[in-house]
Amino acid sequence: MKVKKYIGPTMPEVMKKIRKELGSEAVILNSKEVRHGGFLGLFQKTKIEVVAALDPDPVLSPQKPAIDKEIPLPSKETPEESLSSNQQVLDEIKQLKSLIKHSAEEKYDYPADFLLVYQHLCDQEVDSYLADKIIRSVMDKFNDLTLVDYKMIVKETKNEVKEKLNELNFSGLSYENKVVYFVGPTGVGKTTTLAKIAANSMLKDHKKVAFITMDTYRIAAVEQLRTYARILEVPMEVAYSQKEYLIALEKFKDYDLVLVDTAGRNYRDKKYVNEIEEYTSIGMQSEMYLVLAMTAKSKDLTEVYDKFNSLPIKNVIFTKMDETTQFGSMLTISLEKQVGVGYITNGQDVPEDLLVATPELVTDFVFGSITNE
């Protein structure tokens, strides 16, 4: 097997090199981002490294050197070069084994341009199994794959994703329910998100808003919400018990919207979720948003969703979009859990950095960089 490593600024350019040198029968063993150039480790540029291979004709066996042929003595550098070459091959074999182990059930038998789109989805943190389903669904839409070019594949894949997302409920507050809960693990930005939604409801929809916090485990969390309440000039109550929570709800019965901030604790603690269930089972009709940070890995977000799945979650809110360039976790959660996205936050400013999510918006984020290649 002829194995060779290629490096270029983008995946399409690297694939052109591979096709030119190895032909259409080349097999992609591995691909990853690497950093090259610069001075003393500074100003390095990100490039794409692809390991490709080509099987020689299996019928032909390697030729043995003639016995009487004079074999030149190796130079002093030859053993070092040989060891270096062997080590490189060993490293590439290890990478291949790792790839096979990670994707044991996947079949990388896509045509080259489909593989590029698949790789982009995976690079965007879309779950590999979901990415495979999307690509194969797109492939099934074409009668002759040899007539399909890269741009057509990207366009059709975007349409496929949008169609799937359009089947879900993408919506923000409808004001049909007076009480709105914000739940999620610690550190995802629930309190700031609550303040942004409150500000938008007041300024754009002219709603009368009040705050209740059940996050009594952290003094800083109470003070943070109190600060927002003072800035927005809305009333706020702290509920240390279910009794105090019911008193607060009664106090705000004439308000259009009561936003409830829940405690940010370890989501693996079942008592935490059970406690939220107890609070949400009493009082007025309500709706609930699960707040997730886009900076977390898709697998971790899936685990978080599963832990909160016993709660009546209406939609998901994704925060910290401005802190990452990988947006595929929105697809993974939405399509695998069949739940819509209500809002996306892209900064700390209140109320500006809040986007109402749509299937088109999510799709554009995931495919934004690929359309520029």
PyMOL commands that set and color helices and strands:
alter all, ss='L'
color gray80, all
select helices_A, chain A and resi 11-22+78-102+112-123+128-139+145-147+150-166+190-203+219-232+242-251+270-280+298-308+321-323+329-337+359-367+370-372
alter helices_A, ss='H'
color red, helices_A
select strands_A, chain A and resi 2-8+27-36+45-54+179-183+209-213+236-238+257-261+286-293+313-319+341-345+354-356
alter strands_A, ss='S'
color yellow, strands_A
deselect
rebuild
show_as cartoon
